[in-house]
Amino acid sequence: MVEEEAHGEVVAAGGAPRDKKLNFFQRIALFIRQVFGELRKVVTPTRQELVKYTLVVLGFVVVMMAIVYGLDLLFTWVVNLVFGVPA
């Protein structure tokens, strides 16, 4: 039912019959093996990449804050123009 590929990945066999189902503990064991297989694929960024990604995210957040602030000012002005108390 389960094959290990050359890269150490755990996958379901393609030609395995579908009528036999793994029991509860076998499914848990398969899940844990697959989790560890996926964790082996994770690549940790270098310090330089991490700083670069952090700056990109912070820059994006600042730009989005500026856009939201500008739209808030615009909508406030329009609402005051339409519903404001006459001077």
Buried (B, 14 or more C-beta within 10 A) or exposed (E): EBEEEEEEBBEEEEEEEEEEEEEEEEEEBBEEBBEEBEEEEEEEEEEEEEEEEEEEEEEEEEEEEEEEEEEEEEEEEEEEEEEEEEE
